[in-house]
C-alpha cells in the first residue's frame, strides 16, 4: 500500500482522536489534514506510521488547545513514588459521558490530551509521553491529575435516563466519538426487529466501539420520543416516524439500542418535551 493509501486507512482513527481531544469534529478533521501535509513533506524515515501520525496529529491538537487557553506557568509534573490512584475508576462513572464537554474545559491542555488519549482511546502512556514530550511517568501523573479533576466535576449521582439518551443523541449528531464511548457500556449492543432489518438496519452489533462507530456523526434526523414510558428517539421522515431507537439504560450508561420499525410501535410514539423528562 502506498503512503496515501496508508494514511487514508488511518484517517478515521485520527479524526476520532483529534475530535475527541478538541471536542469539535470539524477542527479535528482540519488537524488530520495538517498531519497529512506534514507527512507529505517529511524526509524522515518513519518506522511506525500509525504511531507517527498519532503523535503528529495530537501535537497539532495540543497546539490548538494552547492557542485557546495557554498552559499555566507551572507545568512541572511531580513524578515521585507511584501510589494507587483513587480516581482510576472515575472514567467508568456513569455521569462522565453526560458531563464530558464541561469536564474537558476544566482541564489544562496537557491534562486534556493525557486524559482523552489514554482514558478514552486506550493509547499507551509511551505514546502519550511522546506527544507531550514528557516521561511516561509524567504522562501517567497528568492523566491521574485529570481524573481527579473529573471526579470533582462530575455529579456523584447517576444522571436520569433521559439525560443519558439526550447526551447520546447530541454526541451522535456532533460526531463526538469520545463522548459516545463514555455513554456506552463496554458490552453495549445494537439489535433490530424484523421490520427494521428489512428497512436496512444491521441485525446485531456488539461492543462499545462498534456501536459508537455506527452512531458517530449519525442520528441527525432523530428526535426524542417516549416509548412505553421510557425515553427514546426516532428517525422521522417528512414528519412521520420511520424507525425507533429503543434505548436500554442502566446505571447511567446505554446498555443496548434496539431498532424497531413495527407500524404499531411507531404509531404509539409520543414526541418528548420537557414535561416528560421526569
C-alpha positions in Angstrom: 0.0 0.0 0.0 1.4 3.4 -0.9 1.8 6.3 1.5 -1.5 7.9 0.6 -3.4 4.6 1.0 -1.8 4.0 4.4 -2.8 7.5 5.5 -6.3 7.1 4.3 -6.6 3.8 6.2 -5.6 5.7 9.4 -7.7 8.8 8.8 -10.9 7.7 10.6 -9.0 6.8 13.7 -7.0 10.0 13.6 -10.2 12.1 13.2 -11.8 10.4 16.2 -8.8 11.1 18.3 -8.5 14.7 17.2 -12.2 15.3 17.5 -12.1 13.8 21.0 -9.2 16.0 22.1 -10.8 19.2 20.7 -14.4 18.2 21.1 -15.0 19.5 17.7 -15.2 17.2 14.6 -14.6 20.0 12.0 -11.4 21.1 13.9 -10.4 17.5 14.3 -10.6 16.9 10.5 -8.6 20.1 10.0 -5.8 18.8 12.3 -5.7 15.5 10.5 -5.4 17.2 7.1 -2.5 19.2 8.5 -0.9 15.9 9.7 -1.2 14.7 6.1 0.7 17.8 4.9 3.4 17.2 7.5 3.7 13.5 6.3 3.8 14.6 2.7 6.6 17.0 3.3 8.7 15.0 5.7 12.1 13.4 4.7 12.4 11.4 7.9 12.3 7.6 7.9 9.1 6.6 9.6 9.3 3.2 11.3 5.8 3.1 12.7 3.4 5.2 10.6 0.3 4.8 12.8 2.3 5.9 15.9 3.9 8.8 14.0 0.5 10.0 12.8 -1.0 9.7 16.2 1.9 11.8 17.7 1.8 14.5 15.0 -2.0 14.8 14.9 -2.3 15.1 18.7 0.6 17.6 18.9 -1.3 19.7 16.4 -4.4 19.4 18.6 -2.3 20.4 21.7 -1.1 23.5 19.9 -4.7 24.4 19.0 -5.7 23.9 22.7 -2.9 26.1 23.9 -3.9 28.8 21.5 -7.3 28.8 23.1 -6.2 28.5 26.7 -2.4 28.8 27.4 -0.9 26.2 29.7 -0.4 27.5 33.3 3.1 28.8 34.0 3.7 26.0 36.5 3.7 22.9 34.3 6.1 20.6 36.1 4.6 17.3 37.0 5.7 15.6 40.2 6.8 12.1 39.3 7.5 10.9 42.8 6.8 7.4 44.1 3.7 5.8 42.5 0.7 5.1 44.6 -2.8 3.7 43.8 -4.8 6.4 42.1 -8.2 6.8 43.9 -9.6 8.2 40.7 -8.6 5.3 38.5 -12.2 4.2 38.1 -13.8 7.6 37.5 -13.7 7.1 33.8 -16.3 4.5 34.2 -18.6 6.7 36.2 -22.0 7.0 34.6 -22.1 10.8 34.7 -18.8 11.3 32.8 -20.4 10.9 29.4 -23.2 13.4 30.1 -20.8 15.9 31.6 -17.7 15.4 29.3 -17.9 18.7 27.5 -17.8 20.6 30.8 -15.2 18.3 32.2 -12.8 18.8 29.3 -13.0 22.5 29.6 -11.8 22.3 33.2 -8.5 20.5 32.3 -5.3 22.1 31.2 -4.3 21.3 27.6 -1.7 18.7 28.6 -4.1 17.1 31.1 -6.8 17.0 28.5 -4.6 15.3 26.0 -3.4 12.7 28.5 -7.0 12.0 29.7 -8.5 11.7 26.2 -5.7 9.7 24.7 -5.3 7.2 27.5 -8.6 7.0 29.3 -10.8 7.3 26.3 -8.9 5.8 23.4 -6.6 3.5 25.3 -3.4 4.9 23.9 -0.4 3.6 25.8 1.5 6.1 28.0 4.6 5.7 26.0 2.8 7.4 23.0 1.1 9.9 25.3 4.6 10.8 26.6 5.9 11.3 23.1 3.0 13.6 22.3 3.6 15.7 25.4 7.4 15.5 25.3 7.5 14.2 28.9 8.4 10.9 30.5 5.9 8.1 30.7 5.7 8.6 34.5 4.9 12.2 33.9 2.2 11.3 31.4 0.6 8.9 34.0 0.6 11.7 36.5 -1.1 14.1 34.1 -3.8 11.5 33.4 -4.2 10.9 37.1 -4.5 14.6 37.8 -7.1 14.9 35.1 -9.1 12.1 36.6 -9.1 13.8 40.0 -10.5 17.0 38.4 -13.1 14.9 36.6 -14.1 13.3 39.9 -14.8 16.7 41.3 -16.6 18.0 38.3 -18.9 15.0 37.7 -22.1 14.7 39.9 -22.0 11.9 42.4 -25.4 10.6 41.4 -26.1 8.8 38.1 -27.9 11.0 35.5 -31.6 10.4 34.7 -32.2 8.1 31.7 -33.5 10.9 29.6 -30.3 12.9 30.2 -28.2 9.9 29.0 -30.4 9.5 25.9 -30.2 13.2 25.1 -26.5 13.3 25.6 -26.1 10.3 23.4 -28.1 12.0 20.6 -26.1 15.2 20.9 -22.8 13.4 20.7 -24.0 11.4 17.8 -25.2 14.4 15.8 -22.0 16.3 16.6 -19.7 13.4 15.7 -18.2 13.2 19.2 -16.9 9.7 19.2 -15.2 10.2 22.6 -18.4 11.2 24.3 -20.3 8.3 22.7 -17.7 5.9 24.2 -18.2 7.3 27.6 -22.0 7.0 27.3 -21.9 3.3 26.3 -21.4 0.3 28.5 -18.4 -1.8 27.5 -20.7 -4.7 26.3 -23.3 -2.4 24.6 -25.2 -4.0 21.8 -27.4 -2.9 18.9 -30.3 -5.1 17.9 -33.1 -4.8 15.4 -36.6 -6.3 14.9 -37.6 -7.9 11.6 -39.2 -4.7 10.2 -36.1 -2.6 10.9 -33.8 -5.2 9.4 -36.0 -5.2 6.3 -35.6 -1.4 6.2 -31.8 -1.8 6.1 -30.6 -1.6 9.7 -28.0 -4.2 10.9 -29.3 -7.2 12.8 -26.7 -7.1 15.5 -23.6 -5.1 16.6 -21.6 -5.8 19.8 -19.2 -3.8 21.8 -18.8 -0.1 22.7 -16.5 0.8 19.9 -18.7 -0.8 17.2 -21.8 0.9 18.5 -20.1 4.3 18.8 -18.7 3.9 15.2 -22.2 3.3 13.9 -23.6 6.4 15.6 -20.6 8.7 15.1 -21.9 11.7 13.1 -25.3 10.0 12.6 -28.8 10.4 14.1 -29.1 13.9 12.7 -32.8 13.4 11.9 -33.5 11.6 15.2 -35.9 13.3 17.6 -36.6 12.5 21.3 -39.7 10.4 22.0 -41.4 8.5 24.7 -41.9 4.7 24.2 -43.8 2.8 26.8 -42.9 5.5 29.3 -39.2 5.3 28.6 -37.1 8.0 26.9 -36.0 7.0 23.4 -35.5 8.6 20.0 -36.9 8.1 16.5 -35.9 8.8 12.9 -38.5 10.9 11.3 -39.0 11.5 7.5 -41.4 14.1 6.4 -43.0 14.3 9.8 -43.5 10.5 10.1 -41.6 8.2 12.5 -39.9 5.5 10.4 -37.5 3.8 12.9 -37.5 3.9 16.7 -34.2 3.8 18.7 -35.3 2.0 21.8 -32.7 2.6 24.5 -31.9 0.4 27.4 -30.2 2.5 30.1 -28.8 1.2 33.4 -26.6 2.9 35.9 -26.4 5.9 33.6 -24.9 4.0 30.6 -26.5 2.9 27.4 -26.6 -0.9 27.6 -28.5 -1.6 24.4 -30.2 0.1 21.5 -33.0 -1.7 19.6 -34.1 -0.5 16.2 -37.8 -1.1 15.9 -40.0 -0.4 12.9 -43.2 -2.3 13.5 -46.1 0.0 12.5 -48.0 -0.4 15.8 -44.9 0.6 17.7 -44.2 3.6 15.6 -47.9 4.7 15.9 -47.6 4.6 19.7 -44.7 7.1 19.9 -45.1 10.4 21.6 -42.7 13.3 20.9 -40.9 14.1 24.1 -40.7 17.6 25.6 -39.5 18.9 28.9 -42.7 17.9 30.6 -41.9 14.2 30.0 -38.4 14.4 31.3 -39.2 13.3 34.8 
